[in-house]
Amino acid sequence: MSKPHLRVFEQHTTPAVISQNNFKFKSLSNWGYNISYGCVHGCSFCYVPEVTAIKAEKRLEKSGLIPEKWVEEREQDSHWGEFHWGDYCLLRTWDEDAFRKSLKAAERAKKVAPDSNRAIMLCTATDPYQTLTVPGDPQKTKLLNDRCEGLVTKALEIILKDSTLNVRILTRSPLAKRDFPLFKKFGDRLVFGMSIPTLDDKLSQIYEPGAPGPTVKLKALQEAVAAGLHVYVALAPTLPDDGEEGLRKTMKAVADLKPITIFHEPINIRAENVARIEAKAKEVGRPIRSEVFASRERWREYAFDQFALSEEIARDLKIPEGVLHQWPDEVLESKGGYLKMRRMQMERDFCVTSLTAAQKTQCEEDWKEQQEPWVKYWHSPEERISSWPGIRMPKWK
């Protein structure tokens, strides 16, 4: 089923406010500030369609902004929030009173996640720096982009002057460079980061089809370092198609920036994201290593191998302790899932259809002695707190 060439860029009546996020094991922030529903970058692996967009479909349809054809698709169990991800961006409305109220609530909050660094993240379910283009309507294009910019800069100015909270910027767009002077005013209260899953621009077209390529993103990070900003990088998600050589190349380029944190996670299976990835690969005309998604066991094997490889590369590059920060998915906590994976590996490696009692015992010991402690560490809020300027900083040479 090919995606119809229809894009929806409009403004929605919902105000843009700060709200508590629901991150698990990320060590990013306690709150999120989202400027829109949807995102023009349309990353094929994105988790947002599953956890946020689908849940908002019926409410967004009441605005009258969603095409009737999309509504009909949802009624037939084909969720437009996921299927058309990247084709819609409904900007929220700027309501200063509502924003200030949400900021005060965050400032006064007594319950704050121990690994949140008391930070507000722009953004958690979209990108704070997007370019919206309405074909044939330059006036509307300018209006929407002006509003998009205002939603970010107005919020940052108020946070800077009227709160003590920290700010984490995460984007895939070098458009953020326009706000470097504003970021600089925050001093140690702000960290700026970009997502760079790969340095392969052509591969990026499959996984981040609407986002600027990694070459320009890396250049923007280099300019951020030159501007004196505290930077971090999200190697998220790294891709099976890159292999060891590609991952080493990416981590080397990132390490050269001497970031305060390198967050890393391999690509995860999320609802229909595999289908979206494969469809985009077919459209681009480049084969991908989709065999790692053939089963949960195959994906677990790939994920654990990728985590181990990233740690090996970090040691080889002499990346300081505390910089590499892993994001293992919560499903990797499953002992049963791990044992199924190890049994699959042993049956394959030893060319057998069943394991001996000793081999099954070995699988149990592998979990107890190696993987379980590793997963528990990265899923412990008290242990996995990431670096923050002036508090916990890595010692780069």
Rosetta blueprint (number, residue, H / E / L):
1 M L
2 S L
3 K L
4 P L
5 H L
6 L L
7 R L
8 V E
9 F E
10 E E
11 Q E
12 H E
13 T E
14 T E
15 P E
16 A L
17 V L
18 I E
19 S E
20 Q E
21 N L
22 N L
23 F L
24 K L
25 F L
26 K L
27 S L
28 L L
29 S L
30 N L
31 W E
32 G E
33 Y E
34 N L
35 I L
36 S E
37 Y E
38 G E
39 C L
40 V L
41 H L
42 G L
43 C L
44 S L
45 F L
46 C L
47 Y L
48 V H
49 P H
50 E H
51 V H
52 T H
53 A H
54 I H
55 K H
56 A H
57 E H
58 K H
59 R H
60 L H
61 E H
62 K L
63 S L
64 G L
65 L L
66 I L
67 P L
68 E H
69 K H
70 W H
71 V H
72 E H
73 E H
74 R H
75 E H
76 Q L
77 D L
78 S L
79 H L
80 W H
81 G H
82 E H
83 F H
84 H L
85 W L
86 G L
87 D L
88 Y E
89 C E
90 L E
91 L E
92 R E
93 T E
94 W L
95 D L
96 E H
97 D H
98 A H
99 F H
100 R H
101 K H
102 S H
103 L H
104 K H
105 A H
106 A H
107 E H
108 R H
109 A L
110 K L
111 K L
112 V L
113 A L
114 P L
115 D L
116 S L
117 N L
118 R L
119 A E
120 I E
121 M E
122 L E
123 C L
124 T L
125 A L
126 T L
127 D L
128 P L
129 Y L
130 Q L
131 T L
132 L L
133 T L
134 V L
135 P L
136 G L
137 D L
138 P H
139 Q H
140 K H
141 T H
142 K H
143 L H
144 L H
145 N H
146 D H
147 R H
148 C H
149 E H
150 G H
151 L H
152 V H
153 T H
154 K H
155 A H
156 L H
157 E H
158 I H
159 I H
160 L H
161 K H
162 D H
163 S L
164 T L
165 L L
166 N E
167 V E
168 R E
169 I E
170 L E
171 T E
172 R L
173 S L
174 P H
175 L H
176 A H
177 K H
178 R H
179 D H
180 F H
181 P H
182 L H
183 F H
184 K H
185 K H
186 F L
187 G H
188 D H
189 R H
190 L E
191 V E
192 F E
193 G E
194 M E
195 S E
196 I L
197 P L
198 T L
199 L L
200 D L
201 D H
202 K H
203 L H
204 S H
205 Q H
206 I H
207 Y H
208 E L
209 P L
210 G L
211 A L
212 P L
213 G L
214 P H
215 T H
216 V H
217 K H
218 L H
219 K H
220 A H
221 L H
222 Q H
223 E H
224 A H
225 V H
226 A H
227 A L
228 G L
229 L L
230 H L
231 V E
232 Y E
233 V E
234 A E
235 L E
236 A E
237 P E
238 T E
239 L L
240 P H
241 D H
242 D H
243 G H
244 E H
245 E H
246 G H
247 L H
248 R H
249 K H
250 T H
251 M H
252 K H
253 A H
254 V H
255 A H
256 D L
257 L L
258 K L
259 P L
260 I L
261 T L
262 I E
263 F E
264 H E
265 E E
266 P E
267 I L
268 N L
269 I L
270 R L
271 A L
272 E L
273 N H
274 V H
275 A H
276 R H
277 I H
278 E H
279 A H
280 K H
281 A H
282 K H
283 E H
284 V H
285 G L
286 R L
287 P L
288 I L
289 R L
290 S H
291 E H
292 V H
293 F H
294 A L
295 S L
296 R H
297 E H
298 R H
299 W H
300 R H
301 E H
302 Y H
303 A H
304 F H
305 D H
306 Q H
307 F H
308 A H
309 L H
310 S H
311 E H
312 E H
313 I H
314 A H
315 R H
316 D H
317 L L
318 K L
319 I L
320 P L
321 E L
322 G L
323 V L
324 L E
325 H E
326 Q E
327 W L
328 P L
329 D L
330 E H
331 V H
332 L H
333 E H
334 S L
335 K H
336 G H
337 G H
338 Y H
339 L H
340 K H
341 M H
342 R H
343 R H
344 M H
345 Q H
346 M H
347 E H
348 R H
349 D H
350 F L
351 C L
352 V L
353 T L
354 S L
355 L L
356 T L
357 A H
358 A H
359 Q H
360 K H
361 T H
362 Q H
363 C H
364 E H
365 E H
366 D H
367 W H
368 K H
369 E H
370 Q H
371 Q H
372 E H
373 P H
374 W H
375 V H
376 K H
377 Y H
378 W H
379 H L
380 S L
381 P L
382 E L
383 E L
384 R L
385 I L
386 S L
387 S L
388 W E
389 P L
390 G L
391 I L
392 R E
393 M L
394 P L
395 K L
396 W L
397 K L
